Amino acid sequence: MATFAVDCPGCGTTKEHMTTTASQIGVHCSCGVTFTVDIDEQTVDDWWERES
């Protein structure tokens, strides 16, 4: 299975093992940022800071 990695737009931590077979990926980073990943481009699509 093919995988790729993206960096969190909030803290820069690399998030690995994203699968290319998913239709959409959502990531919740421990820094308080949530982001979605564009599978085709293998980049961060949209991101926002979660309210605490």
Backbone as XML, in Angstrom:
<?xml version="1.0"?>
<chain id="A" units="angstrom">
  <residue number="1" name="MET">
    <atom name="N" x="0.846" y="-1.176" z="0.000"/>
    <atom name="CA" x="0.000" y="0.000" z="0.000"/>
    <atom name="C" x="0.892" y="1.240" z="0.000"/>
  </residue>
  <residue number="2" name="ALA">
    <atom name="N" x="0.615" y="2.152" z="-0.889"/>
    <atom name="CA" x="1.392" y="3.383" z="-0.983"/>
    <atom name="C" x="1.003" y="4.341" z="0.138"/>
  </residue>
  <residue number="3" name="THR">
    <atom name="N" x="2.001" y="4.987" z="0.736"/>
    <atom name="CA" x="1.762" y="5.977" z="1.782"/>
    <atom name="C" x="2.588" y="7.227" z="1.501"/>
  </residue>
  <residue number="4" name="PHE">
    <atom name="N" x="2.246" y="8.311" z="2.179"/>
    <atom name="CA" x="2.987" y="9.556" z="2.063"/>
    <atom name="C" x="2.911" y="10.287" z="3.393"/>
  </residue>
  <residue number="5" name="ALA">
    <atom name="N" x="3.617" y="11.399" z="3.517"/>
    <atom name="CA" x="3.646" y="12.179" z="4.754"/>
    <atom name="C" x="3.404" y="13.653" z="4.430"/>
  </residue>
  <residue number="6" name="VAL">
    <atom name="N" x="2.839" y="14.370" z="5.404"/>
    <atom name="CA" x="2.669" y="15.819" z="5.308"/>
    <atom name="C" x="3.100" y="16.429" z="6.636"/>
  </residue>
  <residue number="7" name="ASP">
    <atom name="N" x="3.455" y="17.703" z="6.602"/>
    <atom name="CA" x="3.830" y="18.419" z="7.822"/>
    <atom name="C" x="2.636" y="19.191" z="8.356"/>
  </residue>
  <residue number="8" name="CYS">
    <atom name="N" x="2.467" y="19.160" z="9.677"/>
    <atom name="CA" x="1.395" y="19.920" z="10.316"/>
    <atom name="C" x="1.629" y="21.405" z="10.061"/>
  </residue>
  <residue number="9" name="PRO">
    <atom name="N" x="0.608" y="22.141" z="9.608"/>
    <atom name="CA" x="0.778" y="23.571" z="9.365"/>
    <atom name="C" x="0.907" y="24.388" z="10.651"/>
  </residue>
  <residue number="10" name="GLY">
    <atom name="N" x="0.609" y="23.781" z="11.795"/>
    <atom name="CA" x="0.701" y="24.492" z="13.067"/>
    <atom name="C" x="2.080" y="24.412" z="13.689"/>
  </residue>
  <residue number="11" name="CYS">
    <atom name="N" x="2.643" y="23.201" z="13.749"/>
    <atom name="CA" x="3.921" y="23.020" z="14.450"/>
    <atom name="C" x="5.028" y="22.435" z="13.579"/>
  </residue>
  <residue number="12" name="GLY">
    <atom name="N" x="4.689" y="21.966" z="12.394"/>
    <atom name="CA" x="5.697" y="21.428" z="11.484"/>
    <atom name="C" x="6.027" y="19.958" z="11.692"/>
  </residue>
  <residue number="13" name="THR">
    <atom name="N" x="5.367" y="19.303" z="12.652"/>
    <atom name="CA" x="5.613" y="17.887" z="12.892"/>
    <atom name="C" x="5.172" y="17.072" z="11.684"/>
  </residue>
  <residue number="14" name="THR">
    <atom name="N" x="6.018" y="16.163" z="11.242"/>
    <atom name="CA" x="5.682" y="15.319" z="10.106"/>
    <atom name="C" x="4.689" y="14.248" z="10.531"/>
  </residue>
  <residue number="15" name="LYS">
    <atom name="N" x="3.590" y="14.181" z="9.808"/>
    <atom name="CA" x="2.562" y="13.158" z="10.029"/>
    <atom name="C" x="2.713" y="12.144" z="8.898"/>
  </residue>
  <residue number="16" name="GLU">
    <atom name="N" x="3.081" y="10.929" z="9.266"/>
    <atom name="CA" x="3.422" y="9.917" z="8.266"/>
    <atom name="C" x="2.323" y="8.883" z="8.096"/>
  </residue>
  <residue number="17" name="HIS">
    <atom name="N" x="2.544" y="8.027" z="7.134"/>
    <atom name="CA" x="1.716" y="6.852" z="6.855"/>
    <atom name="C" x="0.300" y="7.207" z="6.416"/>
  </residue>
  <residue number="18" name="MET">
    <atom name="N" x="0.185" y="8.286" z="5.628"/>
    <atom name="CA" x="-1.094" y="8.621" z="5.013"/>
    <atom name="C" x="-1.270" y="7.681" z="3.821"/>
  </residue>
  <residue number="19" name="THR">
    <atom name="N" x="-2.427" y="7.077" z="3.698"/>
    <atom name="CA" x="-2.655" y="6.143" z="2.613"/>
    <atom name="C" x="-3.262" y="6.835" z="1.401"/>
  </residue>
  <residue number="20" name="THR">
    <atom name="N" x="-2.859" y="6.399" z="0.230"/>
    <atom name="CA" x="-3.396" y="6.965" z="-1.005"/>
    <atom name="C" x="-4.718" y="6.303" z="-1.393"/>
  </residue>
  <residue number="21" name="THR">
    <atom name="N" x="-5.154" y="5.313" z="-0.640"/>
    <atom name="CA" x="-6.406" y="4.629" z="-0.966"/>
    <atom name="C" x="-7.605" y="5.248" z="-0.251"/>
  </residue>
  <residue number="22" name="ALA">
    <atom name="N" x="-7.382" y="6.153" z="0.680"/>
    <atom name="CA" x="-8.486" y="6.807" z="1.391"/>
    <atom name="C" x="-9.133" y="7.859" z="0.505"/>
  </residue>
  <residue number="23" name="SER">
    <atom name="N" x="-10.396" y="8.153" z="0.774"/>
    <atom name="CA" x="-11.064" y="9.202" z="-0.004"/>
    <atom name="C" x="-10.842" y="10.572" z="0.618"/>
  </residue>
  <residue number="24" name="GLN">
    <atom name="N" x="-10.653" y="10.620" z="1.950"/>
    <atom name="CA" x="-10.369" y="11.873" z="2.643"/>
    <atom name="C" x="-9.654" y="11.552" z="3.951"/>
  </residue>
  <residue number="25" name="ILE">
    <atom name="N" x="-8.705" y="12.387" z="4.319"/>
    <atom name="CA" x="-7.978" y="12.199" z="5.568"/>
    <atom name="C" x="-8.104" y="13.465" z="6.401"/>
  </residue>
  <residue number="26" name="GLY">
    <atom name="N" x="-8.458" y="13.307" z="7.658"/>
    <atom name="CA" x="-8.493" y="14.396" z="8.614"/>
    <atom name="C" x="-7.501" y="14.096" z="9.723"/>
  </residue>
  <residue number="27" name="VAL">
    <atom name="N" x="-6.712" y="15.092" z="10.124"/>
    <atom name="CA" x="-5.671" y="14.890" z="11.132"/>
    <atom name="C" x="-5.895" y="15.863" z="12.281"/>
  </residue>
  <residue number="28" name="HIS">
    <atom name="N" x="-5.799" y="15.367" z="13.506"/>
    <atom name="CA" x="-5.864" y="16.187" z="14.715"/>
    <atom name="C" x="-4.481" y="16.121" z="15.358"/>
  </residue>
  <residue number="29" name="CYS">
    <atom name="N" x="-3.727" y="17.210" z="15.276"/>
    <atom name="CA" x="-2.380" y="17.249" z="15.837"/>
    <atom name="C" x="-2.438" y="17.664" z="17.310"/>
  </residue>
  <residue number="30" name="SER">
    <atom name="N" x="-1.467" y="17.226" z="18.075"/>
    <atom name="CA" x="-1.417" y="17.562" z="19.502"/>
    <atom name="C" x="-1.149" y="19.046" z="19.747"/>
  </residue>
  <residue number="31" name="CYS">
    <atom name="N" x="-0.735" y="19.791" z="18.730"/>
    <atom name="CA" x="-0.484" y="21.226" z="18.896"/>
    <atom name="C" x="-1.778" y="22.037" z="18.895"/>
  </residue>
  <residue number="32" name="GLY">
    <atom name="N" x="-2.919" y="21.382" z="18.607"/>
    <atom name="CA" x="-4.198" y="22.088" z="18.609"/>
    <atom name="C" x="-4.723" y="22.424" z="17.234"/>
  </residue>
  <residue number="33" name="VAL">
    <atom name="N" x="-4.070" y="21.932" z="16.195"/>
    <atom name="CA" x="-4.486" y="22.192" z="14.823"/>
    <atom name="C" x="-5.158" y="20.944" z="14.257"/>
  </residue>
  <residue number="34" name="THR">
    <atom name="N" x="-6.225" y="21.156" z="13.505"/>
    <atom name="CA" x="-6.866" y="20.093" z="12.742"/>
    <atom name="C" x="-6.720" y="20.455" z="11.278"/>
  </residue>
  <residue number="35" name="PHE">
    <atom name="N" x="-6.415" y="19.455" z="10.437"/>
    <atom name="CA" x="-6.298" y="19.740" z="9.016"/>
    <atom name="C" x="-6.764" y="18.568" z="8.175"/>
  </residue>
  <residue number="36" name="THR">
    <atom name="N" x="-7.158" y="18.890" z="6.942"/>
    <atom name="CA" x="-7.528" y="17.864" z="5.983"/>
    <atom name="C" x="-6.425" y="17.777" z="4.938"/>
  </residue>
  <residue number="37" name="VAL">
    <atom name="N" x="-6.337" y="16.609" z="4.334"/>
    <atom name="CA" x="-5.268" y="16.345" z="3.373"/>
    <atom name="C" x="-5.873" y="16.066" z="2.003"/>
  </residue>
  <residue number="38" name="ASP">
    <atom name="N" x="-5.335" y="16.738" z="0.985"/>
    <atom name="CA" x="-5.708" y="16.484" z="-0.407"/>
    <atom name="C" x="-4.947" y="15.237" z="-0.850"/>
  </residue>
  <residue number="39" name="ILE">
    <atom name="N" x="-5.648" y="14.132" z="-1.044"/>
    <atom name="CA" x="-5.012" y="12.860" z="-1.373"/>
    <atom name="C" x="-4.302" y="12.927" z="-2.714"/>
  </residue>
  <residue number="40" name="ASP">
    <atom name="N" x="-4.944" y="13.528" z="-3.720"/>
    <atom name="CA" x="-4.347" y="13.588" z="-5.061"/>
    <atom name="C" x="-3.053" y="14.399" z="-5.073"/>
  </residue>
  <residue number="41" name="GLU">
    <atom name="N" x="-3.057" y="15.545" z="-4.393"/>
    <atom name="CA" x="-1.877" y="16.421" z="-4.366"/>
    <atom name="C" x="-0.900" y="16.041" z="-3.255"/>
  </residue>
  <residue number="42" name="GLN">
    <atom name="N" x="-1.373" y="15.267" z="-2.279"/>
    <atom name="CA" x="-0.589" y="14.869" z="-1.109"/>
    <atom name="C" x="-0.055" y="16.081" z="-0.348"/>
  </residue>
  <residue number="43" name="THR">
    <atom name="N" x="-0.978" y="17.050" z="-0.137"/>
    <atom name="CA" x="-0.662" y="18.285" z="0.581"/>
    <atom name="C" x="-1.796" y="18.607" z="1.553"/>
  </residue>
  <residue number="44" name="VAL">
    <atom name="N" x="-1.538" y="19.544" z="2.474"/>
    <atom name="CA" x="-2.572" y="20.015" z="3.386"/>
    <atom name="C" x="-3.577" y="20.825" z="2.577"/>
  </residue>
  <residue number="45" name="ASP">
    <atom name="N" x="-4.851" y="20.479" z="2.710"/>
    <atom name="CA" x="-5.909" y="21.139" z="1.949"/>
    <atom name="C" x="-6.467" y="22.335" z="2.706"/>
  </residue>
  <residue number="46" name="ASP">
    <atom name="N" x="-6.879" y="22.125" z="3.945"/>
    <atom name="CA" x="-7.468" y="23.181" z="4.772"/>
    <atom name="C" x="-7.068" y="22.905" z="6.203"/>
  </residue>
  <residue number="47" name="TRP">
    <atom name="N" x="-6.910" y="23.970" z="7.013"/>
    <atom name="CA" x="-6.559" y="23.739" z="8.417"/>
    <atom name="C" x="-7.111" y="24.837" z="9.291"/>
  </residue>
  <residue number="48" name="TRP">
    <atom name="N" x="-7.264" y="24.521" z="10.581"/>
    <atom name="CA" x="-7.776" y="25.475" z="11.559"/>
    <atom name="C" x="-7.323" y="25.060" z="12.935"/>
  </residue>
  <residue number="49" name="GLU">
    <atom name="N" x="-7.299" y="26.051" z="13.836"/>
    <atom name="CA" x="-6.962" y="25.774" z="15.240"/>
    <atom name="C" x="-8.232" y="25.394" z="15.966"/>
  </residue>
  <residue number="50" name="ARG">
    <atom name="N" x="-8.164" y="24.308" z="16.730"/>
    <atom name="CA" x="-9.310" y="23.872" z="17.516"/>
    <atom name="C" x="-9.486" y="24.785" z="18.712"/>
  </residue>
  <residue number="51" name="GLU">
    <atom name="N" x="-10.735" y="24.997" z="19.115"/>
    <atom name="CA" x="-11.006" y="25.762" z="20.321"/>
    <atom name="C" x="-10.764" y="24.886" z="21.528"/>
  </residue>
  <residue number="52" name="SER">
    <atom name="N" x="-10.148" y="25.456" z="22.549"/>
    <atom name="CA" x="-9.854" y="24.649" z="23.746"/>
    <atom name="C" x="-10.934" y="24.720" z="24.779"/>
  </residue>
</chain>
